[in-house]
Amino acid sequence: MDEPRFIRLVNNCARLFLLLATQISILTGSTAAQIDSPGRIRISKQTDACVKCHKEETPALYQQWGSSKHFRGSIGCFECHRANKATDVDAHEHHGEYIATLVTPKDCSRCHKREAAEFSGSRHAFAGNVEGSDADILSRQVCGNRSMFSNSRPQGVSPVQVNGCWQCHGAEVKVDSRGRLDPLTYPNSGIGRINPDKSRGACSSCHSGHSYASEQVRHPNTCGKCHLGPDHPQSEVYKASKHGIVFKAHQSEMNMHKTKWIVGEDYVAAPTCATCHISATTQLATTHNVGTRISWNNRGAVSIRADEADRLLNLESQNLSWKARRRRMNSVCRTCHDKNWVENFYMQYDAQIELYNEKFAKPGRKLMQLAIPLRRPSEPFSNSIDWIWFEISQRHGRAARTGAAMMSPSHAQWQGNYKVAKDFYIKFIPELARMAGKAMKSQDANRRQAGMALREGLDNLQASEDHKWRTMK
């Protein structure tokens, strides 16, 4: 055996021995408590000072850190929480050192440069940009009021925003005049959080706690913190799908604790959310930009291609075409399914999106535009038609599209298409017809004209191929 190969073999054996020793240490419960022992993990004097206090003050966090890769890599409290007094607005003195409570993507990028860059260019990072949206108006104004106040938010905010929307979408974290984090905006691990250092996002949204356990990040429940409920039912859809059912039955075979986690090599039982959208395959590296394998963006009233959606946010990934994204997802699917299966699935999925868009979403959106002059008052959600359209497009419509995307037939049909059609024909069209009829009797010429335009739009809709069944004898 030549010398370089021999040296590599010795080094590999040494690394394997250290890995096994570490795993044995964790299994026997000897984790962070060993840091003071000679010849073991070396940590900085600042972290050592933190540990001596926090193993008494916050023992759970101490033990989580002790079982983490950060611990084994000599990365401790100070290395993550250190702050610059001159440049970090949330820096505060703590036992002689300047630290920040928040650990942001900018902080994590000191070691995880690629991951932070990918995340910062993703739609997740901009999830906090919800101001002015229908969901924001619901939480801020319709469901809530401005009854929570702080020094940095004297105008007040809604408890519904603070406890609901912001905990998933994120909010701008404010720092008060004493250097403390505003209680209206922290605690908050919303994935689109706007941090005091101007970075976007919260790595802790997925990598919760201080253990940063791979198993947790790969588990579908992690995504289910936010991706569930009527307007984004991915968690419920996954659990009802064959993928989710197989995962539940074979979770013990998933090896989610392993460092290397490649579908088709390290596990074969089932995919999780991470498998399809984030984790490595035999063809793809891991990514922290979850949009780079998605070909449709189904968030709006009308589904649009993912690259078009990225252009609206001016994301760098706008230059990655939807076809390229689909090819990436195809390679994930092909780990378990043959080419014919994958191609046929996408034909079925695309047909559902096109049906929803062309039969209901686009005509509905056009009719809503015609109804704008007839709404009294004009504030969002002040009229019955606002609620009806929101339910169709942002609740039932999302269930139909998500159900098709993730193969839950019950969501696609009974939670989705059925309710879209029912509300469209039994609520939406009759309410618009009522508004048009009332306006056509108005003394105001502009209002009469708007009513006639809406009536004409309804007549055209009901005479179209998709809808004329209602008037056929």
C-alpha positions as CSV (number, residue, x, y, z in Angstrom):
1,M,0.0,0.0,0.0
2,D,1.5,3.4,-1.0
3,E,2.1,5.9,1.8
4,P,-0.7,8.5,0.9
5,R,-3.3,5.7,0.8
6,F,-2.1,4.4,4.1
7,I,-2.2,7.9,5.7
8,R,-5.8,8.4,4.4
9,L,-6.8,5.0,5.9
10,V,-5.3,5.9,9.3
11,N,-7.0,9.3,9.2
12,N,-10.4,7.7,8.3
13,C,-10.0,5.2,11.1
14,A,-9.2,8.0,13.6
15,R,-12.3,10.0,12.5
16,L,-14.5,6.9,12.8
17,F,-13.1,6.2,16.3
18,L,-13.9,9.8,17.4
19,L,-17.4,9.6,15.9
20,L,-18.1,6.3,17.7
21,A,-16.7,7.7,21.0
22,T,-18.9,10.8,20.7
23,Q,-22.0,8.7,20.0
24,I,-21.3,6.4,23.0
25,S,-20.8,9.5,25.1
26,I,-24.2,10.9,24.1
27,L,-26.0,7.6,24.6
28,T,-24.6,7.2,28.1
29,G,-25.7,10.7,29.0
30,S,-22.2,12.1,29.3
31,T,-22.6,15.2,27.1
32,A,-21.9,18.8,28.1
33,A,-20.9,17.9,31.6
34,Q,-17.6,16.6,30.1
35,I,-16.4,19.9,28.8
36,D,-14.1,20.4,31.8
37,S,-12.4,17.1,31.5
38,P,-8.9,17.2,30.0
39,G,-8.5,16.0,26.4
40,R,-12.2,16.3,25.6
41,I,-14.1,19.2,23.9
42,R,-12.3,22.5,24.0
43,I,-14.4,25.6,24.3
44,S,-13.6,29.3,24.6
45,K,-13.2,30.9,28.0
46,Q,-16.3,33.1,27.2
47,T,-18.5,30.1,26.5
48,D,-17.0,28.3,29.6
49,A,-18.3,31.2,31.7
50,C,-21.7,31.0,30.0
51,V,-21.9,27.3,30.7
52,K,-21.1,27.5,34.4
53,C,-24.2,29.7,34.9
54,H,-26.6,28.3,32.3
55,K,-26.3,24.7,33.3
56,E,-28.0,25.8,36.5
57,E,-30.3,28.6,35.1
58,T,-31.4,26.9,31.9
59,P,-30.5,23.3,32.3
60,A,-32.6,22.0,29.4
61,L,-30.8,24.4,26.9
62,Y,-27.5,23.3,28.4
63,Q,-28.2,19.7,27.8
64,Q,-29.6,20.3,24.3
65,W,-26.4,22.1,23.4
66,G,-24.4,19.3,24.9
67,S,-25.9,16.7,22.6
68,S,-25.4,18.9,19.5
69,K,-22.9,19.0,16.7
70,H,-22.1,22.5,17.8
71,F,-20.9,21.2,21.1
72,R,-18.7,18.5,19.4
73,G,-17.3,21.2,17.1
74,S,-16.4,23.5,20.0
75,I,-19.1,26.0,19.1
76,G,-20.8,27.4,22.2
77,C,-22.9,30.2,23.5
78,F,-20.5,33.0,22.9
79,E,-19.6,32.0,19.4
80,C,-23.3,32.3,18.3
81,H,-24.5,35.1,20.6
82,R,-21.5,37.4,20.5
83,A,-22.3,41.0,19.4
84,N,-20.5,44.1,18.4
85,K,-21.4,47.1,20.6
86,A,-20.8,49.6,17.9
87,T,-22.8,47.9,15.1
88,D,-25.4,45.6,16.6
89,V,-28.4,47.7,17.9
90,D,-29.5,44.8,20.1
91,A,-26.1,44.3,21.7
92,H,-26.1,44.4,25.5
93,E,-23.6,43.8,28.2
94,H,-23.9,40.6,30.0
95,H,-21.4,39.7,32.6
96,G,-18.6,41.6,30.9
97,E,-19.3,40.5,27.3
98,Y,-21.5,42.0,24.7
99,I,-24.1,39.6,23.3
100,A,-27.3,39.6,21.4
101,T,-30.3,37.5,22.3
102,L,-31.2,36.9,18.7
103,V,-29.0,34.7,16.6
104,T,-29.8,35.7,13.0
105,P,-29.0,34.3,9.6
106,K,-26.2,36.9,9.4
107,D,-24.7,35.4,12.5
108,C,-25.1,31.8,11.3
109,S,-23.5,32.8,8.0
110,R,-20.2,33.1,9.7
111,C,-20.0,29.3,9.5
112,H,-22.9,28.4,7.2
113,K,-22.3,30.7,4.4
114,R,-23.9,28.7,1.6
115,E,-27.0,27.8,3.6
116,A,-27.5,31.4,4.7
117,A,-27.2,32.7,1.2
118,E,-29.6,30.2,-0.2
119,F,-32.2,31.0,2.5
120,S,-31.8,34.7,2.2
121,G,-32.7,34.5,-1.5
122,S,-35.8,32.3,-0.9
123,R,-39.5,33.2,-0.5
124,H,-39.3,32.0,3.1
125,A,-37.0,35.0,3.9
126,F,-39.6,37.4,2.6
127,A,-42.6,35.8,4.4
128,G,-42.7,38.8,6.6
129,N,-43.9,41.0,3.7
130,V,-47.5,40.5,4.4
131,E,-48.5,44.1,5.2
132,G,-51.5,45.2,3.2
133,S,-52.5,41.6,2.2
134,D,-56.0,40.3,2.8
135,A,-54.6,38.0,5.6
136,D,-52.9,41.0,7.2
137,I,-56.1,43.1,7.1
138,L,-58.0,40.2,8.6
139,S,-55.6,39.9,11.6
140,R,-54.9,43.6,12.1
141,Q,-58.3,45.1,11.5
142,V,-61.2,42.7,11.0
143,C,-60.4,40.1,13.7
144,G,-58.3,42.4,15.9
145,N,-57.7,45.9,17.1
146,R,-54.8,48.0,18.2
147,S,-54.8,47.1,21.9
148,M,-51.1,46.1,22.4
149,F,-48.7,48.9,23.0
150,S,-45.0,49.3,23.7
151,N,-42.4,52.1,23.8
152,S,-41.3,51.3,20.2
153,R,-44.8,50.7,19.0
154,P,-46.9,53.5,20.6
155,Q,-49.5,53.3,17.8
156,G,-50.4,49.8,18.9
157,V,-50.7,46.5,17.2
158,S,-53.3,43.7,17.1
159,P,-52.9,40.6,19.4
160,V,-54.1,38.6,16.5
161,Q,-51.1,39.7,14.5
162,V,-48.7,39.1,17.4
163,N,-49.9,35.6,18.4
164,G,-51.0,34.4,15.0
165,C,-49.6,35.7,11.7
166,W,-46.2,37.0,12.9
167,Q,-45.3,33.7,14.7
168,C,-45.2,32.0,11.2
169,H,-44.5,34.8,8.8
170,G,-42.3,36.8,11.1
171,A,-42.2,40.5,11.9
172,E,-39.7,43.3,12.3
173,V,-38.1,42.9,15.7
174,K,-37.9,46.3,17.4
175,V,-35.3,47.3,20.1
176,D,-36.5,49.7,22.7
177,S,-34.6,52.7,24.1
178,R,-33.1,50.4,26.8
179,G,-31.7,48.0,24.3
180,R,-34.3,45.4,25.0
181,L,-36.3,43.5,22.4
182,D,-39.8,44.8,22.1
183,P,-42.3,42.3,23.6
184,L,-44.7,42.9,20.8
185,T,-42.2,41.5,18.3
186,Y,-40.2,39.0,20.5
187,P,-40.3,36.1,21.2
188,N,-40.8,35.4,17.5
189,S,-39.3,32.7,15.3
190,G,-41.3,33.5,12.2
191,I,-39.4,32.3,9.1
192,G,-39.5,35.8,7.5
193,R,-38.5,37.7,10.6
194,I,-36.8,41.0,10.0
195,N,-34.0,41.2,12.4
196,P,-32.3,44.2,14.0
197,D,-29.2,43.6,11.9
198,K,-31.4,43.9,8.8
199,S,-31.0,40.2,7.9
200,R,-34.2,38.3,7.1
201,G,-35.4,35.1,8.6
202,A,-35.0,32.9,11.7
203,C,-33.0,29.7,11.4
204,S,-34.6,28.7,14.7
205,S,-37.9,28.5,12.9
206,C,-36.9,25.0,11.7
207,H,-33.7,24.3,13.7
208,S,-35.5,24.8,17.1
209,G,-33.9,24.6,20.5
210,H,-30.2,24.3,21.0
211,S,-29.7,20.8,19.8
212,Y,-30.2,21.6,16.1
213,A,-31.1,17.9,15.6
214,S,-31.3,16.8,12.0
215,E,-34.1,14.4,12.9
216,Q,-36.3,17.3,14.0
217,V,-35.7,19.3,10.9
218,R,-36.5,16.4,8.6
219,H,-39.7,15.5,10.4
220,P,-42.9,16.7,8.7
221,N,-44.2,18.2,11.9
222,T,-41.5,20.9,11.8
223,C,-43.1,22.2,8.5
224,G,-46.5,21.7,10.0
225,K,-46.0,24.5,12.5
226,C,-46.9,26.9,9.8
227,H,-48.0,24.9,6.7
228,L,-51.4,23.8,8.1
229,G,-54.9,25.1,8.3
230,P,-57.5,26.2,5.8
231,D,-55.3,28.6,3.8
232,H,-52.1,26.4,3.6
233,P,-53.1,22.8,4.4
234,Q,-49.9,21.1,3.4
235,S,-49.5,19.3,6.7
236,E,-53.0,17.8,6.7
237,V,-52.7,17.0,3.0
238,Y,-49.4,15.2,3.6
239,K,-50.8,13.1,6.5
240,A,-53.8,12.1,4.3
241,S,-51.7,11.2,1.3
242,K,-50.1,7.8,0.6
243,H,-46.6,9.4,1.3
244,G,-47.8,10.5,4.8
245,I,-49.4,7.2,5.6
246,V,-46.3,5.2,4.6
247,F,-44.1,7.6,6.7
248,K,-46.3,7.0,9.7
249,A,-46.2,3.3,9.3
250,H,-42.4,3.1,8.8
251,Q,-41.1,6.1,10.7
252,S,-38.6,3.9,12.6
253,E,-37.0,3.0,9.3
254,M,-36.3,6.5,8.2
255,N,-32.9,7.0,9.8
256,M,-33.6,10.7,10.3
257,H,-30.8,11.0,12.9
258,K,-28.0,10.2,10.4
259,T,-25.6,12.8,9.3
260,K,-25.7,11.7,5.7
261,W,-29.4,11.4,4.7
262,I,-29.8,10.7,1.0
263,V,-33.1,9.2,-0.3
264,G,-32.5,5.9,-2.0
265,E,-29.3,5.3,0.0
266,D,-29.9,6.0,3.7
267,Y,-33.7,5.6,3.7
268,V,-36.3,4.2,1.3
269,A,-39.5,3.9,3.3
270,A,-41.1,7.2,2.5
271,P,-40.5,10.9,1.6
272,T,-40.9,13.7,4.1
273,C,-41.4,17.5,3.3
274,A,-37.6,17.8,3.5
275,T,-37.0,14.9,1.1
276,C,-38.8,16.7,-1.7
277,H,-38.0,20.3,-1.0
278,I,-34.7,20.6,0.8
279,S,-32.7,17.4,1.4
280,A,-30.1,15.7,-0.8
281,T,-30.8,13.1,-3.3
282,T,-28.4,11.0,-5.5
283,Q,-28.7,13.8,-8.1
284,L,-29.2,17.0,-6.0
285,A,-27.4,18.7,-3.2
286,T,-29.3,20.1,-0.2
287,T,-30.8,23.5,-0.6
288,H,-32.3,26.1,1.8
289,N,-34.2,27.7,-1.0
290,V,-37.4,25.7,-0.9
291,G,-38.7,27.2,-4.2
292,T,-36.1,25.8,-6.5
293,R,-38.0,22.4,-6.9
294,I,-41.5,23.9,-7.2
295,S,-43.0,24.6,-10.7
296,W,-46.3,26.2,-9.6
297,N,-46.9,28.8,-6.9
298,N,-50.4,28.2,-5.6
299,R,-50.5,30.9,-2.9
300,G,-52.5,33.5,-4.8
301,A,-56.1,33.5,-6.0
302,V,-54.7,32.4,-9.4
303,S,-51.8,29.9,-9.6
304,I,-48.7,31.3,-11.4
305,R,-45.4,29.7,-12.4
306,A,-42.8,29.8,-9.6
307,D,-40.3,31.9,-11.6
308,E,-43.0,34.5,-12.2
309,A,-43.7,34.5,-8.5
310,D,-40.1,35.1,-7.7
311,R,-39.9,38.0,-10.2
312,L,-42.6,39.7,-8.2
313,L,-40.3,39.7,-5.2
314,N,-37.2,40.3,-7.4
315,L,-35.5,37.2,-6.1
316,E,-32.3,36.0,-7.7
317,S,-34.0,32.6,-8.3
318,Q,-36.4,34.3,-10.8
319,N,-33.8,33.3,-13.4
320,L,-34.4,29.7,-12.7
321,S,-37.2,28.6,-15.0
322,W,-40.1,26.6,-13.8
323,K,-39.1,23.9,-16.2
324,A,-35.7,23.6,-14.6
325,R,-37.4,23.5,-11.2
326,R,-39.7,20.7,-12.4
327,R,-36.7,18.8,-13.6
328,R,-35.2,19.0,-10.2
329,M,-38.4,17.7,-8.5
330,N,-38.6,15.0,-11.2
331,S,-35.2,13.7,-10.1
332,V,-36.5,13.5,-6.5
333,C,-39.6,11.6,-7.7
334,R,-37.6,9.2,-9.9
335,T,-35.8,7.9,-6.8
336,C,-39.0,5.8,-6.1
337,H,-41.1,6.1,-9.3
338,D,-40.5,5.4,-12.9
339,K,-40.5,8.0,-15.7
340,N,-44.0,7.1,-16.9
341,W,-45.4,7.5,-13.4
342,V,-43.8,10.9,-12.8
343,E,-44.8,12.3,-16.2
344,N,-48.4,11.1,-15.8
345,F,-48.6,12.6,-12.3
346,Y,-47.6,16.0,-13.6
347,M,-50.1,15.8,-16.4
348,Q,-52.8,15.2,-13.8
349,Y,-51.5,18.0,-11.5
350,D,-51.2,20.5,-14.3
351,A,-54.7,19.7,-15.5
352,Q,-56.1,20.5,-12.0
353,I,-54.3,23.8,-11.9
354,E,-55.5,24.8,-15.3
355,L,-59.1,23.8,-14.5
356,Y,-59.1,25.8,-11.3
357,N,-57.4,28.8,-13.0
358,E,-59.5,28.9,-16.1
359,K,-63.0,27.9,-14.8
360,F,-63.1,29.7,-11.5
361,A,-60.1,31.8,-10.5
362,K,-59.5,34.0,-13.5
363,P,-63.3,34.6,-14.2
364,G,-63.9,35.2,-10.5
365,R,-61.1,37.7,-10.2
366,K,-62.4,39.5,-13.3
367,L,-65.9,39.7,-11.8
368,M,-64.5,41.0,-8.5
369,Q,-62.8,43.8,-10.4
370,L,-66.1,44.7,-12.0
371,A,-67.7,44.7,-8.5
372,I,-65.3,47.2,-7.0
373,P,-67.4,50.3,-7.8
374,L,-70.4,48.7,-6.2
375,R,-68.9,47.8,-2.8
376,R,-70.3,49.8,0.0
377,P,-68.4,50.5,2.1
378,S,-65.1,50.0,0.2
379,E,-63.0,48.6,3.0
380,P,-61.9,45.0,2.5
381,F,-64.2,42.4,4.2
382,S,-66.9,45.0,4.6
383,N,-69.1,43.3,2.0
384,S,-70.4,39.7,1.9
385,I,-68.8,39.2,-1.5
386,D,-65.3,39.8,0.0
387,W,-65.7,36.9,2.4
388,I,-67.2,34.6,-0.2
389,W,-64.3,35.3,-2.7
390,F,-61.7,34.9,0.0
391,E,-63.1,31.5,1.0
392,I,-63.2,30.3,-2.6
393,S,-59.7,31.4,-3.6
394,Q,-57.7,31.3,-0.3
395,R,-59.3,28.4,1.4
396,H,-61.1,25.9,-0.9
397,G,-59.0,26.8,-3.9
398,R,-55.8,26.1,-2.0
399,A,-57.1,22.8,-0.8
400,A,-57.9,21.7,-4.3
401,R,-54.5,22.7,-5.6
402,T,-52.5,21.4,-2.7
403,G,-54.4,18.2,-2.6
404,A,-53.5,17.6,-6.3
405,A,-49.9,18.6,-5.8
406,M,-49.4,16.2,-2.8
407,M,-51.8,13.5,-3.8
408,S,-54.6,13.7,-1.2
409,P,-57.7,12.9,-3.3
410,S,-60.1,13.9,-0.5
411,H,-58.6,17.4,-0.2
412,A,-58.5,17.8,-4.0
413,Q,-62.1,17.0,-4.4
414,W,-64.3,17.3,-1.2
415,Q,-62.3,19.9,0.7
416,G,-61.3,21.7,-2.6
417,N,-63.1,21.4,-5.9
418,Y,-66.5,20.6,-4.4
419,K,-66.4,23.6,-2.1
420,V,-65.0,25.9,-4.8
421,A,-67.9,25.0,-7.1
422,K,-70.6,25.1,-4.4
423,D,-69.6,28.6,-3.2
424,F,-69.1,29.8,-6.7
425,Y,-72.5,28.9,-7.9
426,I,-74.6,29.1,-4.7
427,K,-73.0,32.2,-3.1
428,F,-70.6,34.1,-5.4
429,I,-72.7,34.4,-8.6
430,P,-76.0,35.1,-6.7
431,E,-74.4,37.8,-4.5
432,L,-72.8,39.5,-7.6
433,A,-76.2,39.3,-9.4
434,R,-77.9,40.9,-6.4
435,M,-75.3,43.7,-6.4
436,A,-75.6,44.3,-10.1
437,G,-79.4,44.4,-9.9
438,K,-79.5,46.9,-7.1
439,A,-77.0,49.1,-8.8
440,M,-78.9,49.1,-12.1
441,K,-81.8,50.7,-10.3
442,S,-79.6,53.5,-8.8
443,Q,-80.2,57.2,-9.5
444,D,-76.4,57.5,-9.9
445,A,-75.5,57.1,-13.6
446,N,-72.0,55.8,-12.8
447,R,-73.4,53.3,-10.4
448,R,-76.0,52.1,-13.0
449,Q,-73.2,51.8,-15.6
450,A,-71.1,49.7,-13.2
451,G,-74.1,47.5,-12.4
452,M,-74.7,46.9,-16.1
453,A,-71.1,46.0,-16.7
454,L,-71.2,43.5,-13.9
455,R,-74.4,42.0,-15.2
456,E,-72.9,41.7,-18.6
457,G,-69.9,39.9,-17.1
458,L,-72.1,37.5,-15.3
459,D,-74.1,36.8,-18.5
460,N,-70.9,36.1,-20.4
461,L,-69.6,33.8,-17.7
462,Q,-72.8,31.8,-17.6
463,A,-72.9,31.5,-21.4
464,S,-69.4,30.1,-21.5
465,E,-68.7,26.4,-22.1
466,D,-67.6,25.8,-18.5
467,H,-70.7,27.3,-17.0
468,K,-73.6,27.1,-19.4
469,W,-74.7,23.8,-17.9
470,R,-76.6,25.8,-15.4
471,T,-78.9,27.3,-18.0
472,M,-79.3,24.3,-20.3
473,K,-82.8,22.8,-20.5
